[in-house]
Amino acid sequence: MSMAGFHITEDCAEVYLQNEFGMEFLQLARRLHDYLQQGQRLPARSFFEATDGCKEISRETFDALTKRRMENTGEISGVFELNFDARTFSALNIMDGWKAYAMDDIAAAAEAAFQEAEISEDDRWRIFLDRLDGRELTTPSRLTARNFYLEDTIEAIDDRTLNFYIVPCFNVDEVFGTFVETGENDHALNIYANYDMQRQQVCDELEMTLYGSGIEDQFLTYRLNAAEKEVLREKMEAYCMQREHKPLEQLCQEILQEQDVPTQEIQL
């Protein structure tokens, strides 16, 4: 009998689970896709606990499953980490170790793999892995749903871009390499995320202004990975409903129409 182990993070809470009947990467990806499609979601752990043979385990037991997975004994079908705060999905590969992906990329690959009903399991795996090729996260995810929030007005800074002000709840020096979390100076950092209204997507970089006495203003950037873009998109959607009482897409359409930008360009 094979087994699978899961480490799930959601709302800053962690749980470790074990499935007695095993689960492979493609199976879990399809399950994640179906879960993300739900309008009103139950807690993430529920879509594991609803299966037969699933039980909560300790961190030590999860670590033991990880070790056995790397020993390639055939007893462990998969070990996975799903961080719903950071929107990342990590799978332990016997040959290459941990590989991390953005959840939306995993879900899209699973959707493509199961689009055709009458194909072999090998073909499903081929489609799934082809869609994930080149999508692995190569930088750590620093932004999570719980370590920053948006504040102030949502501004259209040109005929294409919406600008959001980010308030961090983390040590910016550790993430951005600055020196502001100190009493030795009065330096401060303003952080902005941009949204491309025409392409309907989060822009690739955060833009930051470092300022304070004794220095000239410095303009810095931070390149976002795919998972961080997912987190920002969800935050922007929620903040737009909170502040403007309308969906983000509708706000973009209204601004572009006011600027006489052809609405068909939104789908570029």
Buried (B, 14 or more C-beta within 10 A) or exposed (E): EBBBBBBBBBEEEEBBBBBEEBBBBBBBBBBBBBBBEEEEEEEBBEBBBEEEEBEEBEEEBBBBBBEBBBEEEEEBBBBBBBBBBBBBBBBBBEEEEEBBBBBBBBBBBBBBBBEEEEEEEEEBBEBBEEBBEEBBBEEEBBBBBBBBBBEEEBEBEEEBBBBBBBEBEBEBEEBBEBBBEEEEEEBEBEBBBBBBBBBBEBBEBBBBEBBBEEEEEEEBEBEBBBBBBBBBBEBBBBBBBEBBEEEBEEBBBEBBEEEEBEEEEBEE
